[in-house]
Amino acid sequence: MPNCKDGILAATVLAFARALGEYGATTMVTGYIPGRTATISTTVYQLWREGNDAAAYKWVMVNLVISFVVLVAVNMLENSYRQPKGRAVNHTLSEEFERK
C-alpha cells in the first residue's frame, strides 16, 4: 500500500477537480434548488442567466481560489514526501569513486 500513495493522491486530486467543475450531471439529477442542491457551477450558471454577472464572477473567483489552494497544497505535500530524510549530501559521482 505505501507504493500506491502517489497514485491515490493523484486520483484524489483529479476526482476533486472533476467534481469542482461538474455541471451537467448535477443539473440533470438534482436540478437547482438554492440552498439545497446548489453547487458553485450551478450557482454561476444561474447568476449568469439572471444577468447578475458581478456575483457570477465572484463565484468564479472563489472556484479559482479553491482550485489554486488545493493544487499548491498537493504540490507541497508531494515535495515533502519526496525529500530525503536526514542529512543532505551534495557531492559528485567522481567524489564517490575517490572515496572507495
Z-matrix of the N, CA and C atoms (Angstrom, degrees):
N
C 1 1.445
C 2 1.534 1 112.27
N 3 1.336 2 120.40 1 -35.08
C 4 1.464 3 118.92 2 179.35
C 5 1.533 4 113.16 3 -60.51
N 6 1.316 5 117.23 4 -29.24
C 7 1.469 6 119.98 5 179.21
C 8 1.517 7 112.07 6 -71.61
N 9 1.296 8 117.88 7 -17.51
C 10 1.465 9 122.54 8 -176.83
C 11 1.522 10 113.62 9 -89.36
N 12 1.335 11 118.86 10 -7.15
C 13 1.461 12 119.48 11 -170.47
C 14 1.528 13 112.87 12 -63.04
N 15 1.339 14 118.93 13 -34.62
C 16 1.469 15 119.97 14 177.38
C 17 1.527 16 111.20 15 -64.53
N 18 1.323 17 116.16 16 -42.58
C 19 1.462 18 120.11 17 178.44
C 20 1.517 19 112.77 18 -66.99
N 21 1.320 20 115.78 19 -39.18
C 22 1.466 21 120.00 20 178.47
C 23 1.524 22 110.25 21 -66.40
N 24 1.324 23 116.74 22 -41.40
C 25 1.460 24 120.64 23 177.82
C 26 1.528 25 110.87 24 -62.59
N 27 1.324 26 117.18 25 -45.19
C 28 1.462 27 120.78 26 178.94
C 29 1.528 28 111.14 27 -62.99
N 30 1.315 29 117.03 28 -42.31
C 31 1.467 30 120.62 29 179.28
C 32 1.521 31 111.32 30 -64.74
N 33 1.318 32 116.90 31 -38.07
C 34 1.464 33 120.86 32 178.93
C 35 1.520 34 110.94 33 -65.00
N 36 1.322 35 116.30 34 -43.72
C 37 1.470 36 120.47 35 179.56
C 38 1.525 37 110.52 36 -65.05
N 39 1.317 38 117.37 37 -43.25
C 40 1.465 39 120.46 38 179.29
C 41 1.529 40 111.40 39 -65.12
N 42 1.320 41 116.97 40 -39.79
C 43 1.463 42 120.10 41 178.36
C 44 1.529 43 110.62 42 -65.74
N 45 1.326 44 116.46 43 -40.40
C 46 1.463 45 120.40 44 178.04
C 47 1.524 46 110.31 45 -63.50
N 48 1.333 47 116.64 46 -45.42
C 49 1.466 48 120.38 47 179.97
C 50 1.526 49 111.13 48 -62.92
N 51 1.297 50 116.74 49 -39.93
C 52 1.466 51 121.15 50 178.59
C 53 1.524 52 110.62 51 -65.17
N 54 1.322 53 116.68 52 -43.90
C 55 1.463 54 121.05 53 -179.18
C 56 1.525 55 111.99 54 -68.73
N 57 1.325 56 116.52 55 -33.45
C 58 1.458 57 120.48 56 -178.78
C 59 1.524 58 111.35 57 -63.82
N 60 1.300 59 117.35 58 -36.78
C 61 1.451 60 120.91 59 -178.37
C 62 1.515 61 114.83 60 -98.22
N 63 1.324 62 117.62 61 4.39
C 64 1.464 63 121.05 62 -177.17
C 65 1.524 64 111.01 63 -63.95
N 66 1.298 65 114.62 64 129.60
C 67 1.457 66 119.77 65 178.48
C 68 1.523 67 111.28 66 -129.14
N 69 1.311 68 115.87 67 -49.98
C 70 1.462 69 120.95 68 -172.38
C 71 1.511 70 114.55 69 -59.18
N 72 1.332 71 117.12 70 -55.15
C 73 1.464 72 119.91 71 -177.65
C 74 1.519 73 111.36 72 -65.44
N 75 1.323 74 116.75 73 -37.06
C 76 1.466 75 119.77 74 179.00
C 77 1.522 76 110.48 75 -62.18
N 78 1.312 77 116.11 76 -44.62
C 79 1.457 78 120.03 77 -179.15
C 80 1.529 79 111.28 78 -67.42
N 81 1.313 80 116.95 79 -40.00
C 82 1.465 81 120.20 80 -178.36
C 83 1.527 82 112.31 81 -70.14
N 84 1.322 83 117.56 82 -38.53
C 85 1.463 84 120.47 83 -174.45
C 86 1.520 85 112.30 84 -85.92
N 87 1.329 86 117.44 85 -47.63
C 88 1.461 87 119.66 86 -172.46
C 89 1.513 88 114.13 87 -108.78
N 90 1.319 89 117.28 88 -16.33
C 91 1.457 90 119.18 89 -175.36
C 92 1.513 91 110.73 90 73.39
N 93 1.314 92 116.20 91 -154.99
C 94 1.454 93 120.47 92 179.98
C 95 1.522 94 108.50 93 -132.16
N 96 1.316 95 115.17 94 104.73
C 97 1.459 96 121.37 95 175.13
C 98 1.527 97 105.90 96 -118.06
N 99 1.334 98 117.61 97 106.53
C 100 1.468 99 119.75 98 -176.94
C 101 1.524 100 111.92 99 -55.32
N 102 1.324 101 115.19 100 130.80
C 103 1.456 102 120.48 101 179.74
C 104 1.514 103 114.63 102 86.83
N 105 1.333 104 117.71 103 -13.87
C 106 1.472 105 120.36 104 -179.81
C 107 1.516 106 111.96 105 -118.43
N 108 1.319 107 117.41 106 -54.06
C 109 1.470 108 119.99 107 -176.72
C 110 1.518 109 112.14 108 -116.54
N 111 1.312 110 117.57 109 10.48
C 112 1.466 111 120.45 110 -178.03
C 113 1.527 112 110.49 111 -73.24
N 114 1.320 113 115.74 112 131.86
C 115 1.462 114 122.07 113 170.74
C 116 1.529 115 106.59 114 -114.13
N 117 1.316 116 116.71 115 174.17
C 118 1.463 117 118.61 116 179.96
C 119 1.528 118 110.40 117 -60.64
N 120 1.317 119 116.35 118 -43.98
C 121 1.469 120 119.81 119 -177.96
C 122 1.524 121 112.30 120 -63.12
N 123 1.330 122 116.97 121 -44.23
C 124 1.468 123 118.79 122 -179.57
C 125 1.526 124 111.07 123 -71.23
N 126 1.318 125 117.07 124 -31.87
C 127 1.463 126 120.37 125 177.00
C 128 1.523 127 110.86 126 -66.32
N 129 1.317 128 116.90 127 -42.94
C 130 1.472 129 120.51 128 177.40
C 131 1.517 130 110.10 129 -59.78
N 132 1.318 131 116.77 130 -45.44
C 133 1.461 132 120.21 131 -179.21
C 134 1.526 133 111.23 132 -62.76
N 135 1.324 134 117.05 133 -45.71
C 136 1.462 135 119.67 134 -179.14
C 137 1.527 136 112.03 135 -65.04
N 138 1.325 137 116.89 136 -40.59
C 139 1.464 138 119.97 137 177.96
C 140 1.527 139 110.91 138 -64.46
N 141 1.326 140 116.47 139 -38.82
C 142 1.467 141 120.38 140 178.45
C 143 1.530 142 110.45 141 -65.20
N 144 1.336 143 116.65 142 -42.23
C 145 1.474 144 120.24 143 178.61
C 146 1.517 145 112.05 144 -63.07
N 147 1.330 146 116.89 145 -33.88
C 148 1.461 147 121.29 146 179.50
C 149 1.521 148 112.52 147 -80.13
N 150 1.333 149 117.01 148 -5.18
C 151 1.469 150 120.78 149 -179.74
C 152 1.517 151 114.12 150 83.71
N 153 1.307 152 117.50 151 12.12
C 154 1.459 153 122.16 152 179.69
C 155 1.533 154 108.79 153 -94.68
N 156 1.341 155 115.41 154 71.68
C 157 1.460 156 120.61 155 -175.50
C 158 1.523 157 112.76 156 -65.30
N 159 1.330 158 117.78 157 -35.39
C 160 1.468 159 120.27 158 -178.62
C 161 1.523 160 111.00 159 -61.66
N 162 1.312 161 117.46 160 -44.87
C 163 1.465 162 120.58 161 178.64
C 164 1.527 163 110.84 162 -68.95
N 165 1.321 164 116.95 163 -36.80
C 166 1.467 165 119.92 164 177.53
C 167 1.522 166 110.63 165 -62.59
N 168 1.342 167 117.17 166 -43.93
C 169 1.465 168 120.81 167 177.74
C 170 1.525 169 111.30 168 -63.75
N 171 1.322 170 117.44 169 -34.23
C 172 1.462 171 120.88 170 176.92
C 173 1.527 172 110.07 171 -61.30
N 174 1.336 173 116.33 172 -44.89
C 175 1.461 174 119.28 173 179.66
C 176 1.525 175 112.30 174 -69.70
N 177 1.324 176 116.88 175 -31.95
C 178 1.467 177 119.59 176 174.78
C 179 1.522 178 109.79 177 -63.18
N 180 1.329 179 116.81 178 -41.96
C 181 1.460 180 120.74 179 178.65
C 182 1.537 181 110.82 180 -65.72
N 183 1.320 182 117.68 181 -38.59
C 184 1.470 183 120.78 182 176.03
C 185 1.525 184 109.70 183 -59.89
N 186 1.319 185 116.21 184 -43.85
C 187 1.461 186 121.53 185 178.74
C 188 1.528 187 110.98 186 -62.03
N 189 1.324 188 117.21 187 -43.30
C 190 1.465 189 121.09 188 178.50
C 191 1.521 190 111.95 189 -64.12
N 192 1.322 191 116.67 190 -41.94
C 193 1.470 192 120.29 191 179.88
C 194 1.524 193 110.51 192 -64.46
N 195 1.319 194 117.05 193 -44.30
C 196 1.471 195 120.28 194 177.91
C 197 1.527 196 109.81 195 -59.09
N 198 1.316 197 117.29 196 -46.43
C 199 1.465 198 121.16 197 -179.79
C 200 1.523 199 111.36 198 -61.68
N 201 1.332 200 116.62 199 -44.34
C 202 1.456 201 120.98 200 -179.02
C 203 1.529 202 111.05 201 -63.69
N 204 1.312 203 117.42 202 -44.99
C 205 1.463 204 121.26 203 -179.40
C 206 1.522 205 110.74 204 -62.68
N 207 1.316 206 116.98 205 -42.90
C 208 1.464 207 120.25 206 179.96
C 209 1.524 208 110.79 207 -64.94
N 210 1.328 209 118.00 208 -43.74
C 211 1.467 210 120.12 209 179.83
C 212 1.525 211 111.99 210 -65.37
N 213 1.329 212 117.81 211 -40.97
C 214 1.467 213 120.45 212 177.72
C 215 1.527 214 109.92 213 -64.44
N 216 1.324 215 117.58 214 -43.20
C 217 1.462 216 120.76 215 179.61
C 218 1.527 217 111.36 216 -62.72
N 219 1.307 218 116.95 217 -42.16
C 220 1.466 219 120.22 218 179.41
C 221 1.521 220 110.18 219 -65.32
N 222 1.330 221 117.56 220 -42.62
C 223 1.465 222 120.06 221 178.12
C 224 1.521 223 111.47 222 -63.10
N 225 1.326 224 117.71 223 -40.25
C 226 1.461 225 120.40 224 178.34
C 227 1.527 226 111.02 225 -65.32
N 228 1.326 227 117.04 226 -42.05
C 229 1.463 228 120.13 227 176.92
C 230 1.522 229 111.57 228 -63.35
N 231 1.317 230 115.54 229 -42.86
C 232 1.457 231 120.27 230 -179.70
C 233 1.524 232 110.91 231 -63.01
N 234 1.329 233 117.19 232 -42.87
C 235 1.464 234 120.70 233 178.83
C 236 1.520 235 111.69 234 -66.50
N 237 1.312 236 117.99 235 -35.47
C 238 1.465 237 119.77 236 179.61
C 239 1.526 238 111.00 237 -69.45
N 240 1.320 239 117.92 238 -30.67
C 241 1.463 240 120.07 239 177.16
C 242 1.522 241 111.85 240 -74.83
N 243 1.301 242 117.29 241 -29.76
C 244 1.469 243 120.53 242 -175.64
C 245 1.519 244 113.47 243 -85.87
N 246 1.331 245 119.20 244 -17.64
C 247 1.458 246 120.62 245 179.53
C 248 1.517 247 109.26 246 -71.65
N 249 1.338 248 115.86 247 135.90
C 250 1.464 249 118.18 248 -179.50
C 251 1.525 250 111.05 249 -67.02
N 252 1.305 251 115.26 250 145.12
C 253 1.456 252 121.14 251 178.65
C 254 1.528 253 109.26 252 -81.95
N 255 1.294 254 116.60 253 148.68
C 256 1.461 255 120.37 254 176.87
C 257 1.515 256 111.90 255 92.28
N 258 1.321 257 115.66 256 -158.24
C 259 1.453 258 122.20 257 -175.20
C 260 1.522 259 111.25 258 -77.69
N 261 1.307 260 115.99 259 137.33
C 262 1.465 261 120.84 260 178.63
C 263 1.520 262 109.65 261 -78.57
N 264 1.319 263 116.64 262 134.79
C 265 1.457 264 122.13 263 177.88
C 266 1.509 265 107.44 264 -115.30
N 267 1.323 266 115.44 265 127.69
C 268 1.459 267 120.05 266 -178.13
C 269 1.528 268 108.45 267 -127.64
N 270 1.327 269 116.82 268 96.20
C 271 1.459 270 120.56 269 176.75
C 272 1.516 271 109.12 270 -147.51
N 273 1.315 272 115.82 271 164.03
C 274 1.454 273 120.85 272 -176.23
C 275 1.523 274 110.49 273 -89.42
N 276 1.304 275 115.66 274 170.71
C 277 1.467 276 121.43 275 179.78
C 278 1.521 277 110.62 276 -66.67
N 279 1.351 278 118.27 277 -37.83
C 280 1.460 279 120.21 278 179.26
C 281 1.526 280 111.27 279 -64.73
N 282 1.317 281 118.36 280 -35.52
C 283 1.457 282 121.34 281 176.39
C 284 1.529 283 110.52 282 -65.27
N 285 1.285 284 117.19 283 -33.40
C 286 1.464 285 121.65 284 178.75
C 287 1.524 286 110.18 285 -65.60
N 288 1.346 287 117.34 286 -42.12
C 289 1.464 288 120.89 287 179.08
C 290 1.520 289 111.21 288 -69.81
N 291 1.340 290 118.45 289 -32.92
C 292 1.448 291 121.47 290 179.09
C 293 1.515 292 111.23 291 -66.65
N 294 1.313 293 118.05 292 -30.89
C 295 1.464 294 121.50 293 -179.79
C 296 1.523 295 111.71 294 -69.68
N 297 1.315 296 117.91 295 -27.71
C 298 1.471 297 121.50 296 -175.29
C 299 1.455 298 109.93 297 -90.81
